[in-house]
């Protein structure tokens, strides 16, 4: 079964960059896709996975 993704949006921080992604809502989580090639599809995460990722980004864990 395919869930419907709603409210796709691109971060305002990626407005003029080439490495952009869009995030949408899906069920109780998030969907992520490449802005430049939406035909490639998207992947989904649970709400807990998405929050863990956001926390890691906000604390600069990927540097």
C-alpha positions in Angstrom: 0.0 0.0 0.0 1.3 3.5 -0.9 0.7 6.3 1.5 -0.2 9.7 0.2 2.5 12.4 0.8 1.1 15.9 1.5 2.6 19.4 1.8 5.9 19.0 0.1 8.2 21.9 0.9 11.8 22.9 0.3 13.9 24.5 3.0 14.4 28.2 2.7 18.1 27.6 3.4 18.5 25.6 0.2 17.0 28.2 -2.1 20.1 28.8 -4.3 22.1 25.7 -3.7 22.4 22.6 -5.9 22.0 20.0 -3.1 18.4 20.5 -2.2 15.7 18.2 -0.8 12.0 18.5 -0.2 10.2 17.1 2.8 6.6 16.1 2.9 4.2 14.7 5.5 3.3 11.0 5.3 1.2 9.3 7.9 3.0 9.8 11.3 6.3 10.6 9.7 8.1 12.4 6.9 9.0 11.7 3.2 12.2 13.1 1.6 12.9 13.5 -2.1 15.5 15.2 -4.4 14.2 18.6 -5.6 16.1 18.4 -8.9 14.9 14.9 -9.8 11.5 14.1 -8.2 11.0 11.2 -10.6 13.5 9.2 -8.6 10.8 8.8 -5.8 11.2 9.4 -2.1 12.0 7.6 1.1 9.9 7.7 4.3 10.7 7.8 8.0 8.8 7.4 11.1 8.2 10.4 13.3 10.8 9.1 15.8 13.4 8.6 13.1 12.8 12.0 11.6 13.1 13.7 15.0 16.4 11.9 15.7 17.7 13.1 12.3 16.6 16.7 13.0 18.2 16.6 16.4 21.5 15.4 14.9 21.5 18.2 12.3 20.7 20.9 14.9 23.6 19.7 17.1 26.0 19.6 14.2 26.6 15.9 14.5 27.4 15.4 10.8 30.4 17.8 10.7 
